[in-house]
């Protein structure tokens, strides 16, 4: 009931924002004849967006409006974008709306996830800049980086401002919390280079994150292709979920490893928790109300997970020996003793970063396929696929 109420409030605020924008646009639109009535502008909400809760789209034949809902506790609009082909359609728009000419041809994608989204939309030729090349497995992106066709703009949090200005991309896709004034370097904002903030990481469900391909598609005129890709993923994901729901035995599962003094366990409402649940397993922290990770001590995890059937996602580690080199007490877990240790490291680059982080967010059906086979090997014959991302620690 609470979730329904929150989503209803989000829709009310969304349509209020559309009305406000329409009024402002109407005030700025004049016909060549002052005696003529002002042209009416109408927008139609994209109702195909079913899972993502942190963005919305509305459009007509001339413009597309995108709204971000970046606040943690509500769905107020924190950023608005207007995508246009003809500049006459955006005369006198409010200053707090970012205008982007479409389709964007020169793009800076400051995450391997965003770059992969664009690649899946057939736009690798449009990518002129990325963030840290160390995170990438995509062979063509690496090749283009090595031949200076793609430029690296950052190794950490801070972007190379001078190099970015020289490149002058049509748009920059970057990570943030949804407020351009806080997420983007003020000097970069002054350049007027459009910066679009992705909030895919704030979505809780796997299909919600995958649906963000529609957000990127709106800037590059690829809506139909994005819809097709997502519809295929949705269909496969739901079929796999139905398959896993038929099992009677649900093994217990826990996640991750301890970093320094804390073991950051995904909350019960998190993306990882939803994946484990959909795979027909019992996530030990499923009753927790957090959407993010919760810091726990080794002792807190041990008490709850020492008899767990499976342990997944051990950072970049590939062997039991590596795992024990961080903490010998890991050997005391039942999952360690039984060899039920699985990590998403089947395919990694030289730095140890997995393809899981590049393509898995777009194709959660592949992650789900792996997890179902791990937790329910008796279903392998029905899935008929090998692991995409996971391998067993040896």
C-alpha positions in Angstrom: 0.0 0.0 0.0 2.8 2.4 0.9 4.6 1.6 -2.4 1.4 2.3 -4.4 0.8 5.6 -2.6 4.4 6.7 -3.2 4.2 5.9 -6.9 0.8 7.7 -7.2 2.3 10.8 -5.6 5.2 10.5 -8.1 2.8 10.5 -11.0 0.8 13.5 -9.6 4.1 15.5 -9.3 5.2 14.3 -12.7 2.1 15.6 -14.4 2.2 18.9 -12.4 5.7 19.4 -13.8 4.5 18.7 -17.3 1.7 21.3 -16.9 4.2 23.9 -15.5 6.5 23.3 -18.5 3.7 23.6 -20.9 2.5 26.9 -19.5 6.1 28.3 -19.8 6.4 27.1 -23.3 3.0 28.5 -24.3 4.0 31.9 -22.9 7.1 31.8 -25.0 5.4 30.7 -28.3 4.2 33.4 -30.6 2.8 33.0 -34.1 3.8 35.3 -36.9 0.4 37.0 -36.6 -0.4 38.5 -33.2 -4.1 38.1 -33.9 -3.8 34.4 -34.1 -4.2 32.2 -31.1 -1.1 30.8 -29.5 -0.4 27.3 -30.7 -1.3 24.5 -28.2 1.5 22.2 -27.1 0.6 18.8 -25.8 2.8 16.0 -24.5 2.1 12.3 -24.2 3.6 10.4 -21.3 5.5 7.3 -22.3 3.5 4.6 -20.6 5.8 1.8 -21.8 8.1 2.6 -18.8 6.8 0.1 -16.3 9.6 -0.6 -13.8 12.0 2.4 -13.6 10.8 4.9 -11.0 13.6 7.5 -11.2 12.9 8.9 -14.6 9.9 9.6 -16.8 9.4 10.7 -20.5 6.8 12.7 -22.3 6.9 13.8 -25.9 5.1 15.1 -29.0 6.3 15.3 -32.6 8.7 18.2 -31.9 10.2 17.6 -28.5 10.9 15.0 -25.8 10.9 15.9 -22.1 12.8 13.7 -19.6 12.4 14.1 -15.9 14.7 12.8 -13.1 13.5 12.0 -9.6 16.7 12.0 -7.7 15.6 12.6 -4.1 15.9 9.7 -1.7 12.6 10.0 0.1 10.3 11.5 -2.5 9.7 11.8 -6.2 10.1 15.5 -6.8 11.6 16.4 -10.1 15.3 17.2 -9.6 16.3 17.7 -13.2 14.5 18.2 -16.5 15.8 17.8 -20.1 14.2 18.8 -23.4 15.4 17.0 -26.5 14.7 18.7 -29.8 15.5 18.5 -33.5 14.4 22.0 -34.5 15.6 24.9 -32.3 12.3 26.8 -33.0 10.6 24.3 -30.7 12.5 25.4 -27.6 12.3 29.2 -27.7 12.2 30.8 -24.3 12.4 27.6 -22.3 13.1 28.1 -18.5 16.8 28.3 -17.5 16.5 25.2 -15.2 15.7 22.9 -18.2 18.7 21.4 -20.1 18.2 21.6 -23.8 19.8 18.9 -26.0 19.8 18.8 -29.8 19.0 15.4 -31.1 20.3 13.0 -32.2 23.5 13.4 -30.3 26.4 12.4 -32.5 29.5 13.0 -30.3 29.0 11.5 -26.8 31.0 11.3 -23.6 29.8 8.2 -21.7 31.4 8.3 -18.2 30.6 4.8 -17.2 31.1 1.4 -18.8 27.4 0.8 -18.3 26.5 3.9 -20.2 28.9 3.1 -23.0 27.5 -0.4 -23.2 24.0 1.0 -23.5 25.1 3.1 -26.5 26.9 0.1 -28.0 23.7 -2.0 -27.7 21.9 0.8 -29.5 24.4 0.5 -32.4 26.2 3.8 -31.6 29.8 2.9 -30.8 30.9 5.3 -33.5 29.3 8.1 -31.6 31.3 7.5 -28.4 34.2 9.9 -28.3 35.0 9.8 -24.6 34.7 7.5 -21.6 35.8 7.5 -18.0 38.4 5.1 -16.7 39.5 2.5 -19.4 40.5 0.1 -16.6 36.9 -0.8 -16.1 36.2 -1.9 -19.7 36.1 -5.4 -21.3 34.5 -4.3 -24.6 37.2 -5.1 -27.1 36.1 -2.5 -29.6 36.1 0.3 -27.1 39.6 -0.7 -25.9 40.8 -0.8 -29.5 39.4 2.6 -30.2 41.0 3.9 -27.0 44.4 2.5 -27.9 44.1 4.3 -31.3 43.0 7.6 -29.8 39.5 7.5 -31.3 38.1 7.4 -27.8 39.5 9.7 -25.1 39.7 8.9 -21.4 38.4 11.8 -19.4 38.9 10.6 -15.8 40.7 8.1 -13.6 38.7 8.9 -10.5 35.9 11.2 -9.5 37.1 14.4 -11.1 36.8 14.9 -14.9 39.5 16.5 -17.0 37.7 19.8 -17.6 40.2 21.2 -20.1 40.1 18.1 -22.3 36.3 17.9 -22.0 35.9 21.5 -23.2 38.3 20.8 -26.1 36.2 17.7 -27.2 33.0 19.7 -26.8 30.7 16.6 -27.0 27.0 17.0 -27.8 26.2 15.4 -24.5 27.9 13.9 -21.4 26.3 11.0 -19.6 27.5 10.8 -16.0 26.8 9.3 -12.6 25.1 11.4 -9.9 22.2 11.6 -7.5 20.0 13.7 -9.8 20.7 17.3 -9.1 23.0 19.0 -11.7 24.0 21.8 -9.3 25.5 19.2 -6.9 26.5 16.4 -9.3 28.3 18.4 -12.0 31.4 20.6 -11.8 30.1 24.3 -11.8 32.8 25.2 -14.4 31.5 22.4 -16.7 27.9 23.7 -16.3 29.2 27.1 -17.4 30.4 25.7 -20.7 26.8 24.9 -21.7 27.8 21.3 -22.7 24.6 19.3 -21.9 25.1 16.9 -19.0 22.6 14.1 -18.4 22.7 12.3 -15.1 21.9 8.6 -14.9 20.1 7.3 -11.8 20.0 3.7 -12.9 22.0 2.8 -9.7 19.1 4.1 -7.6 16.6 1.6 -9.0 15.9 -1.4 -6.8 14.7 -4.0 -9.3 16.7 -5.6 -12.1 14.2 -4.8 -14.7 14.0 -1.2 -13.5 17.7 -0.8 -14.1 17.6 -2.4 -17.5 14.8 -0.1 -18.5 17.2 2.9 -18.3 18.3 2.0 -21.9 15.1 4.0 -22.8 16.5 7.1 -21.1 19.7 7.0 -23.2 17.8 6.2 -26.3 15.7 9.4 -26.0 18.9 11.5 -26.7 19.9 9.5 -29.8 16.6 8.9 -31.5 16.6 5.1 -30.8 13.4 4.6 -29.0 12.1 1.7 -31.1 15.4 -0.2 -30.8 15.6 0.4 -27.0 12.0 -0.8 -26.6 12.8 -3.9 -28.6 15.9 -4.7 -26.6 14.1 -4.2 -23.2 11.0 -6.1 -24.2 13.1 -9.2 -25.1 15.0 -8.9 -21.7 11.7 -8.5 -19.8 10.2 -11.6 -21.5 13.2 -13.8 -20.7 13.5 -12.5 -17.2 9.9 -13.1 -16.4 10.0 -16.6 -17.9 13.0 -17.4 -15.7 11.4 -16.0 -12.6 8.3 -18.2 -13.3 10.6 -21.2 -13.7 12.4 -20.6 -10.4 9.1 -19.9 -8.5 8.1 -23.5 -9.1 10.9 -25.0 -6.8 10.0 -26.1 -3.3 13.5 -26.0 -1.8 14.9 -22.5 -1.5 18.6 -22.5 -0.4 19.9 -19.8 1.9 22.3 -17.2 0.4 24.5 -14.4 1.6 26.7 -11.9 -0.4 30.0 -10.1 -0.7 33.1 -10.0 1.6 34.3 -7.8 4.4 36.1 -4.5 3.5 38.3 -3.1 6.2 36.1 -3.2 9.4 32.7 -3.6 7.7 30.9 -6.2 5.7 28.5 -4.2 3.4 25.6 -6.5 3.0 22.9 -5.6 0.4 19.7 -4.5 2.1 16.5 -6.6 1.8 15.0 -4.3 -0.8 18.1 -4.0 -2.9 18.9 -5.0 -6.5 20.9 -8.0 -5.4 18.2 -9.1 -2.9 15.6 -9.0 -5.7 17.8 -11.0 -8.0 18.3 -13.7 -5.4 14.6 -13.8 -4.5 13.7 -14.1 -8.2 16.2 -17.0 -8.6 14.2 -19.0 -6.1 16.6 -18.7 -3.1 16.3 -17.4 0.4 18.4 -14.2 0.9 19.3 -14.1 4.6 18.7 -10.4 4.9 15.4 -10.4 2.9 13.5 -8.9 5.8 15.7 -5.9 6.0 14.0 -2.7 4.8 17.1 -1.0 3.3 17.5 -0.4 -0.5 21.2 0.1 -0.2 23.9 -1.8 1.6 24.1 -2.1 5.4 27.5 -2.1 7.2 27.9 -5.2 9.5 30.7 -6.6 11.5 32.2 -10.0 10.7 30.6 -11.4 13.8 27.1 -10.2 12.8 27.4 -11.9 9.4 28.9 -15.1 10.9 26.1 -15.5 13.4 23.4 -15.3 10.6 25.2 -16.8 7.6 27.6 -19.5 9.1 25.1 -22.3 8.0 24.1 -20.7 4.7 24.0 -22.9 1.7 25.6 -20.5 -0.8 27.9 -17.5 -0.8 28.1 -15.3 -3.9 29.9 -12.2 -5.2 33.2 -12.2 -3.4 34.6 -9.0 -5.0 37.2 -9.8 -7.7 38.4 -13.1 -6.0 38.7 -16.3 -8.0 40.0 -18.9 -5.5 39.5 -20.1 -2.0 43.2 -19.3 -1.3 42.7 -15.7 -2.3 39.6 -15.5 -0.1 41.4 -16.9 3.0 44.3 -14.5 2.4 42.0 -11.7 3.5 40.5 -13.4 6.5 41.1 -17.0 7.6 37.8 -17.1 9.4 36.0 -17.4 6.1 36.8 -21.1 6.2 34.4 -21.5 9.0 31.3 -20.8 6.9 29.4 -23.9 5.7 29.3 -22.6 2.1 33.1 -22.4 2.1 33.4 -26.0 3.5 30.9 -27.3 0.9 32.5 -25.4 -2.0 29.3 -23.4 -2.7 31.2 -20.2 -3.5 30.3 -18.5 -6.7 31.6 -15.2 -8.1 30.7 -13.1 -11.2 34.3 -13.3 -12.5 34.0 -15.7 -15.4 35.2 -13.0 -17.8 37.4 -10.2 -16.6 39.9 -7.8 -18.0 43.6 -7.5 -16.9 42.6 -5.3 -14.0 40.1 -7.9 -12.7 36.9 -6.1 -13.6 34.1 -8.3 -14.8 31.8 -8.0 -17.8 29.0 -8.4 -15.2 29.3 -4.7 -14.5 29.1 -3.7 -18.2 26.4 -5.8 -19.7 24.7 -7.4 -16.7 22.8 -4.2 -15.8 21.3 -4.3 -19.3 20.7 -8.0 -19.4 19.6 -9.1 -15.9 18.0 -12.1 -17.5 21.5 -13.5 -18.0 22.4 -12.9 -14.4 19.2 -14.5 -13.3 19.9 -17.5 -15.6 23.3 -18.0 -13.8 21.8 -17.7 -10.3 19.0 -20.2 -11.0 21.5 -22.7 -12.3 23.8 -22.1 -9.2 20.9 -22.5 -6.7 18.9 -25.1 -8.6 21.3 -27.2 -10.8 18.3 -29.5 -11.5 16.9 -26.8 -13.7 20.0 -26.5 -16.0 18.4 -28.8 -18.6 15.5 -26.4 -18.9 17.6 -23.3 -19.1 20.0 -24.8 -21.7 22.7 -22.1 -21.2 26.1 -22.1 -19.6 27.0 -19.5 -17.1 27.3 -16.0 -18.6 29.0 -14.3 -15.7 29.6 -16.7 -12.8 32.1 -19.3 -11.9 32.8 -21.5 -8.9 35.8 -20.6 -6.7 38.3 -23.4 -6.8 
